Amino acid sequence: MMVNTGRPRDSTIDDAILDEAAKMVVENGYGATTIDAVARAAGTTRPAVYRRYASLAQVVSAAMSSRIVFDPTMDSGDLPTDLQVLQTQQVAFFTDPLVVKAMPGLIEESSRNETLRIRLLDDFMGPRRSAVRRALEQATARGDITGDTDADLVCDLLTGPLLLRTLMPSLGPVDDAMVAVTVASALDAVRFRAAGATRLENP
């Protein structure tokens, strides 16, 4: 028996919703952006937006998440290089105008909304932690670090300073200097041995 699964969702509307939400937040600020305005600009309706997202915050979170994609196949054969690439991608994310404008409002709203808080953790930290964990697993397999590393903590060492400066820009820029410092801190935390040094034995 054939089951009617309904009309397929229009991916062009999906893209338009995220694009228009991003434009409005950059131009007008997170607080001045509404679902109604996003729906009109995207050429769709308020119910159509709510079929996809439970709130404006989730729309904006999804738009931010689409700004960066970590390559799941990346393996340069060198942990410092892998972390450098990851952090360079993170700098591009944290200096994106949408992220700069939206992140403070989303963080503040997530403090009152558990669903949004979980969504942000999944959308925002999930891909980062997966990418860092993969880089560390590859380094462990090469014998460059031991296998007892807390990958989530290393990810937080890399991401935390960039997030802090995005939320409090008076502390300083998110730039190449931050990449160098955060990568060095992460390498120190995992007790990385440079090429030519005695390789570490896995426990």
Salt bridges, closest charged atoms under 4 A:
ASP14 OD2 - ARG9 NE 3.28
ASP14 OD1 - ARG52 NE 2.36
GLU20 OE2 - LYS23 NZ 3.71
ASP36 OD1 - ARG46 NH1 2.79
ASP75 OD1 - ARG142 NH1 3.09
ASP96 OD2 - ARG67 NE 3.16
GLU108 OE2 - ARG112 NH1 2.39
ASP123 OD2 - ARG119 NE 2.76
ASP144 OD2 - ARG142 NE 3.08
ASP144 OD1 - ARG199 NH2 2.89
ASP148 OD1 - ARG191 NH2 3.28
ASP152 OD2 - ARG129 NH1 3.77
ASP152 OD1 - ARG133 NH2 2.67
ASP156 OD1 - ARG129 NH2 2.97
